Amino acid sequence: MTSKYILIVEDDTNLGNIYSLSLEHVGYETTLNRDGRDLCAMIVERRPDLLILDMHVPFSWGPETINKLRAKPEFADLKILVTTADIVVGHSLEREGERVLIKPVQVAHLVKVVEELLEA
């Protein structure tokens, strides 16, 4: 069995490393993108089973990125887990049907939500 592939977009070095190492520890393959640059190209090159997307990174404004991805038929069903410290944006995205974790995110909760999303 091959492991599920998760693309993580997180500009906070510590959080990105924690997310990546924690998910690799439980058997997932991860790639960490620290600034959102070339995100769409990365997804085209290798479609992740899950995208973990921080809302505020230098080259990718979360809601805009989600809208661009959802507008493309081949990515309309891409599983996305949003992470943000912006409660207002987080709740607005939840109302639009996205799964959102409000920072700070506990590792055990992150792993649980990832497992739920990848089993669905």
C-alpha positions, 0 to 999 in steps of 0.5 A: 500500500502506498502512503497518502500524499499531503501538500502543506502550505505554511510560511511559519517554519516551526509550524510547517516542520511540526505539521510535516514531521507529525504527519510523516510519523504516522505514515503520510508522505508530505511536501512543505511549501513555505510561501505558496509560490508555484502552488498550482503548478505543484498540484498539477505536477503531483496531485495531493490526496490532501492540501493543508493550506494556511490562509496567509502566506506570501504568494497565496491568499487562501480564499483566492487560491481555493476559488481558483482550484475549485473553478478547475474541474480537475481540482473541484473535489480536491480535499483542502484543510485550511489552517488560520489564526483569522477566526473571521476568515476561518468561519466564512470558509467553514460556511462555504463548506471547507474544513478549517482548523483555527490556530494554534492547532494541536498535533493530535487534533491535526492528525485526527482531522487529516485521517478523517478527511483521507478516509472519507 
